[in-house]
Amino acid sequence: MPERITKLNINGKDVRIDAAADRPLLYVLREDLDLTGSKYGCGEGQCGACTVLADNLAIRSCITPVDSVANKRIVTVEGLERKGKLHPVQQAFLEAGAFQCGFCTPGMIIAAVGLLAKNANPSDNQIRQALNGNICRCGTYPRIVTAVREVSRAD
Amino acid sequence: MPIDSFEPERYELAEPARYKFDLDRRDFFRTLGAGFLVLAVVESIEAQESGGGRGRGGRPPMPQVVGPWLHIGEDGAISAFTGKAEVGQNTRTALTQGVAEELRVPVSSIQLVMADTDRVPYDAGTFGSRSMPDMLPQMRKVGATARELLLDRAAVLLNADRPQLKASDAKITNTATGKSLGYSDLVKGQNVMATAPVGQAQLTPVSDWSVLGTSAAKVDGRAMVTGAHRYSSDQKLPGMLYGCVERSPAMGATLGAVNNTPAEGVVVVRDKDFVGVAAPSSAAARQAAASLKAQWKGGPQSSDNDLFAVLKDTAKPRAESTKGSIDEGLAVADHQLSAIYTVAYIAHAPLEPRAALAQWQDGKLTVWTGTQRPFGVRRELADAFSIPESQVRVIVPDTGSGYGGKHTGETAVEAARLAKQTGKPVKLVWTREEEFSSAYARPAGVIEVRSGVRKDGTLTAWDFHNYNSGGSGIATLYDIPHQRVHFHPSQSPLRQGSYRGLAATANHFAREVHMDEIAHTLGKDPLAFRLANLKDPRLRDVFERAAEAFHWGETSSGSGRGFGFGGGFEKGGYVATFAEVTADTDLKRVRVERVVTAFECGAVVNPDCLRNQVEGGVIMGLGAALFEQLRFENGRVSNARFSRYRVPRFADMPTAIETLLVDRKDLPSAGAGETPIVGIAPALSNALYAATGKRLRSMPLLP
């Protein structure tokens, strides 16, 4: 295992970093690359605010050593928008008013994108199960389920 | 609102200052010296704006002219200013709607500057559900005054009679000629608005609302779904260091020896019982803090096993409200009931932990921090560093929730202390563990209720004693001739303070469960029993509407399925929540199947946002009702992690959740961030009793 990681692929681009191999990905994103859309909420993989995609799989970046994703395609919430157009999940969250303070929203949206990559038509139960590791302390869960359901219907 | 009229359970506002630093004397004088000039300038501006002096208690009075509240630029840019903070309750959108409605401009054309102490009028804070009843009318008055001033100006420029002029879409049109002038043209070379008094201009009647009363989309929603919004914890400045504070293992411990041999690039700051570090990365800061190996000294500490006895034993009577005579009320009763209810300490656990970025420049301190009391935090900072408030600026980026938990400024003070020593900006973000163990908790409490009732279901006596949890929502709206209602503050073993709805949750829990107990004792339907003892038309209305939507009484409870409800009034809002649960006999498998809530808070300002608040309140309240509790041993919170402190998740959601909004256009709008939380706990307790025959009198019901 290399001591330091010097390159990551984030949101479709190779970026240079210089991070200890065991440093959690979240802090590399937030502190080194100023990608602050991914949030710190607990540091133990319990709240999902830090969720990013690694090769289309939703992972908790606060407990993911950066070397374990050095060869993967990482997508953060900042990478979802395409040429000024919101990702359908982002658009659905806006339309369903699926947030209050918005702090859980990036992680929720990424987790939902990860779910839909695996299962384009999840049932409400599957949505609830897939997102159960993401906490919304404001309690907008019913709206989030609605938003994700609307995306899968629209496809 | 004067400080002495705050609810007594806002304990955090009465706390002594946590930090008063021993600063280097030279440093101190230099800061103070520079401060005098600026202070003098600010005070003279305040005096001009307010027509003289500072308000009572040293607080600046509310500015009486338009300028501090609203600005229309010659480029047409419209800015409005308020001291309220956005913490997810969507006040930003609602207040923007209010200005847009009166000024006749699109919501999207207004930039609402919130909670920046250098830019907005003084405000006591965002709590008590006061933004809608107080700030919304103020912002509307300001908007209406500006609109009238623009009409005056247009009458001159268009050489028209006022009645011919119509304001709409940021311009004023002469309806006789069709000629119009944009607001940007009308304010060119003019500064009348800045000094014009906020007048008694006609506010748009509710029947004519076209912006208020609509589900305007959250104004900054896009920045939240793209991750572009920068919360306090996302702020960054060039050369910024990351802070970490070493916490004592138990409350009230004093700091002993510290291993002060920092690694390169790390600064250690020790000041009385404060010890923290600043380092180039958060990881380096955490490592440096751990290597301090700080020694703490403290006496014996309490644990939660005897909590309720402690709260009873240390109680002192405070507020008392009596009507009639309890003895008389009990003497004429056919049945007497007594029961004891308890509520645990709970944590706000806002998903964004407390965070602050502090920067000192030329003796002036600027702090970006997530707080509900920017001006209160400015005061705390000024006190901690012995500098005038005019040398401190607090800026609150829209914050990752608060729920009443972000009223104090310790994170801001800590970041500022580190920044002062290092000479660089320092960001401090509390860990989740610090959130759970160093922030104040929602008070625990014991509530004793004794009641008397006649066979026919008429309540005769109500003796209600709340120990420690608080006085909010303690008064009953049921018609009872003989009442004694007491709040007894106690000595709390944990640091405690405000929480969404304050003690209204505890008091409604005890009252509405007790009402259910009386109804079952008499063999009466709990809804019919309540309505027979209730005249208040607004509370009756929400009970009846929710009952109808829930189909109350159409299906019987029993054999593992139960129906129950609870409701009440607080802070201008009326709520009734009905719940259906399924449960096995030993309460190991419990599911909330269905929740119906009716809520009324006057004229609805934004139906979708209101619905969101009601649903959110119910779901947050479900956590406190069923499983949330802070545990502590030897003065230390023992479950300070999301893996050990259970909050509601998707799996806990009711299968169906329905919200009925009662839009009373004839009544002023009240707030809605708090009161919808109070009905769910008694509803679930009563439904679980109906399902299993087990009467649960302690929150959480299923620890």
Chai-1 contact restraints between the chains, C-beta under 6 A:
chainA,res_idxA,chainB,res_idxB,connection_type,confidence,min_distance_angstrom,max_distance_angstrom,comment,restraint_id
A,Y27,B,S282,contact,1.0,0.0,6.0,A-B,restraint_1
A,E31,B,S281,contact,1.0,0.0,6.0,A-B,restraint_2
A,T36,B,D234,contact,1.0,0.0,6.0,A-B,restraint_3
A,G37,B,G227,contact,1.0,0.0,6.0,A-B,restraint_4
A,G41,B,L351,contact,1.0,0.0,6.0,A-B,restraint_5
A,C42,B,R432,contact,1.0,0.0,6.0,A-B,restraint_6
A,C42,B,F642,contact,1.0,0.0,6.0,A-B,restraint_7
A,Q46,B,F642,contact,1.0,0.0,6.0,A-B,restraint_8
A,Q46,B,S643,contact,1.0,0.0,6.0,A-B,restraint_9
A,C47,B,F642,contact,1.0,0.0,6.0,A-B,restraint_10
A,A49,B,L351,contact,1.0,0.0,6.0,A-B,restraint_11
A,V77,B,G227,contact,1.0,0.0,6.0,A-B,restraint_12
A,E78,B,G227,contact,1.0,0.0,6.0,A-B,restraint_13
A,E81,B,T226,contact,1.0,0.0,6.0,A-B,restraint_14
A,Q90,B,V225,contact,1.0,0.0,6.0,A-B,restraint_15
A,F93,B,V225,contact,1.0,0.0,6.0,A-B,restraint_16
A,L94,B,G221,contact,1.0,0.0,6.0,A-B,restraint_17
A,L94,B,V225,contact,1.0,0.0,6.0,A-B,restraint_18
A,G97,B,D608,contact,1.0,0.0,6.0,A-B,restraint_19
A,G97,B,N612,contact,1.0,0.0,6.0,A-B,restraint_20
A,F99,B,M224,contact,1.0,0.0,6.0,A-B,restraint_21
A,Q100,B,G88,contact,1.0,0.0,6.0,A-B,restraint_22
A,Q100,B,G616,contact,1.0,0.0,6.0,A-B,restraint_23
A,C101,B,G88,contact,1.0,0.0,6.0,A-B,restraint_24
A,C101,B,G400,contact,1.0,0.0,6.0,A-B,restraint_25
A,C101,B,S401,contact,1.0,0.0,6.0,A-B,restraint_26
A,G102,B,M224,contact,1.0,0.0,6.0,A-B,restraint_27
A,F103,B,L351,contact,1.0,0.0,6.0,A-B,restraint_28
A,F103,B,E352,contact,1.0,0.0,6.0,A-B,restraint_29
A,F103,B,G400,contact,1.0,0.0,6.0,A-B,restraint_30
A,C104,B,L351,contact,1.0,0.0,6.0,A-B,restraint_31
A,T105,B,M224,contact,1.0,0.0,6.0,A-B,restraint_32
A,T105,B,V225,contact,1.0,0.0,6.0,A-B,restraint_33
A,P106,B,G227,contact,1.0,0.0,6.0,A-B,restraint_34
A,R128,B,F650,contact,1.0,0.0,6.0,A-B,restraint_35
A,L131,B,F650,contact,1.0,0.0,6.0,A-B,restraint_36
A,N132,B,R649,contact,1.0,0.0,6.0,A-B,restraint_37
A,N132,B,F650,contact,1.0,0.0,6.0,A-B,restraint_38
A,N132,B,A651,contact,1.0,0.0,6.0,A-B,restraint_39
A,I135,B,V647,contact,1.0,0.0,6.0,A-B,restraint_40
A,R137,B,L351,contact,1.0,0.0,6.0,A-B,restraint_41
A,R137,B,S401,contact,1.0,0.0,6.0,A-B,restraint_42
A,C138,B,G88,contact,1.0,0.0,6.0,A-B,restraint_43
A,C138,B,S401,contact,1.0,0.0,6.0,A-B,restraint_44
A,C138,B,G616,contact,1.0,0.0,6.0,A-B,restraint_45
A,G139,B,G616,contact,1.0,0.0,6.0,A-B,restraint_46
A,G139,B,I619,contact,1.0,0.0,6.0,A-B,restraint_47
A,G139,B,M620,contact,1.0,0.0,6.0,A-B,restraint_48
A,Y141,B,F650,contact,1.0,0.0,6.0,A-B,restraint_49
A,Y141,B,M653,contact,1.0,0.0,6.0,A-B,restraint_50
A,P142,B,I657,contact,1.0,0.0,6.0,A-B,restraint_51
